[in-house]
């Protein structure tokens, strides 16, 4: 009789999990969401639509920015590359602030709305700078020096876009992933595919941008391109708003930094206490009491922090009255460990980020000085980036449809290979990219110095294609890693961590350019970065990056082998899929 009652309770629990989404999500009316009416792909498609338009706008500007700075604003190569890197760095570091605001205060949905409006303001100002007489670059057809008003309006516009991207990128991607329930078998499989197909859509936006939008910028005008991008972004915002009733929402839980500080303060305060003989003696709330996420299992690394959860007085009343700065739960301790764990992975993917930043600076500048004629058509320099986008789409499709099933059958892991193995594989391709780039640039310089005809721009195709393969492994892997391996309350910040790899790498790239240039002048008396590419030694810089990438890859392998994955208590439902990837 007793067994029958337990079986009925388990069946009721299973039925509830199938009908309702019990992962602390809410529907648009603040209620527990019905699985059949909310979330999954029916909601994700609305979110993907606005991502397409955002990437269309961003890459329409980012890939052609070096051209704009050198031809419209007449900056020299070194200054233009630095300005591109500064803008790229700010744009990809701003998500740290946007992700924090989304997770702690506004929530992801509200942050996306605010960020999109700021983004639209930037696009409108950028467009106006080409049509309002007082803001135009010049009055004449041939512009020797741009007007200061245009320069100011242009930089305000692109940095408004940076701020918009800061709130848009971390919130939108994590909001999309939130539409899939980790504790539901079918939706968990969908979520594994989500990041891959998210990037296919992203690449479709990039591909359209670096072909159609860049062509319009080069041949018709930046103002016309601005009008098109503004209209598309405004339309996608309306599409996003129309999906409101289908979305699953998460309430912001306050600053995610406070619990981490409480863990550190409590661990230091109790540093002299002995460890309990069994981790089960550490303080933890019951599953019934814990409604703001998932309970985590105890892990043995960074065990000094476990002291924050040591109970000094077993009296239940004393525990309830205990200050959160003196006693924290085991799950809070484990969440703090998760954040510490991702720091070395972040640091040792910066070298990859530096390689990736070359695609929007030096790779494009190389295309400008090469023969871009294919039959009767002249290829816009920034359109070469379309090869990277196509390569990324094909690589992700092959990985998702062929490699994952094959690797799954070999390794018996749900993902085929672990997330960190995927990231490391992409780093190998980034190393190959730098070697090929150095060889091609050396050949181009030799032809130029010998007064021979310019090389065809198609010689750049291998480096654009291989960096696309690298992105398919490393960038997509980083998205998954930082989303899954941070605490559930910090998932917008998790996506921001991934984006900040490229941002920090952009700033680091500027530091390397300055340092290498100064050292080269001190030792040889000749700069590696002249006024233009023909007076520079970009091939040496590529060899330098190849060396840095190779050394970094060796260290990454060591760090990745020692890095643990998140471990969710299995009794709460199905464990996080990333656990099985370990």
Number of C-alpha atoms within 10 A of each C-alpha: 6 7 8 9 10 11 12 12 12 12 12 12 11 12 11 14 17 15 13 17 24 18 22 17 22 19 20 14 9 12 12 17 24 19 18 13 16 24 27 25 19 15 23 24 17 22 25 22 19 25 26 24 25 28 24 25 26 21 22 30 24 21 25 25 23 27 24 18 19 17 14 18 20 16 18 14 22 17 15 20 24 20 17 23 26 19 22 22 25 22 25 27 27 23 32 22 16 28 31 26 21 30 26 21 16 19 22 30 21 14 23 27 19 14 23 24 17 21 29 22 18 25 26 18 20 27 23 21 24 21 14 11 12 14 21 20 22 18 12 7 6 8 14 13 13 15 16 14 13 22 18 12 19 24 15 15 23 23 17 22 28 26 23 28 27 27 31 31 26 33 33 23 24 21 24 26 25 23 25 27 23 22 19 18 14 12 18 19 16 18 23 19 13 22 19 22 18 21 23 22 18 22 23 20 23 28 25 21 29 27 19 14 29 24 20 20 19 16 10 12 14 23 19 15 22 25 15 16 24 20 15 17 25 17 14 21 23 12 16 22 14 11 16 16 14 22 26 30 24 20 19 18 15 17 16 19 12 10 19 19 13 21 29 20 18 23 25 15 15 19 15 9 12 9 15 13 8 7 16 10 14 20 21 19 12 9 12 6 8 11 12 14 13 21 24 21 14 19 17 10 14 13 15 15 23 30 28 30 24 25 20 14 10 10 9 9 9 12 15 10 9 15 12 16 17 21 26 28 20 28 22 22 27 27 24 23 23 19 16 13 20 19 11 13 20 16 14 20 24 22 25 30 26 25 24 23 21 20 20 21 23 17 21 23 22 18 22 17 17 19 16 19 13 11 6 6 8 10 17 23 26 31 24 25 27 22 21 27 28 20 22 27 24 16 22 24 16 12 18 16 11 11 17 17 16 13 16 14 12 11 12 14 17 19 23 21 19 19 22 25 19 20 25 22 17 24 29 17 21 30 26 18 24 26 19 21 24 22 14 17 22 16 13 22 20 12 14 15 10 8 9 10 11 14 20 15 19 14 18 21 15 17 23 24 22 24 29 32 26 29 28 28 27 28 26 23 24 25 22 23 24 24 24 20 23 25 24 16 21 27 27 32 29 31 27 30 27 26 26 24 25 28 27 22 26 29 21 19 25 20 13 16 17 16 11 17 17 16 15 15 12 11 9 9 10 16 18 22 21 16 13 13 19 16 14 17 18 21 22 15 20 23 18 16 23 23 15 16 25 17 12 18 21 12 11 20 14 10 14 17 11 10 16 17 23 26 21 20 17 14 9 13 15 14 20 20 22 20 16 17 17 18
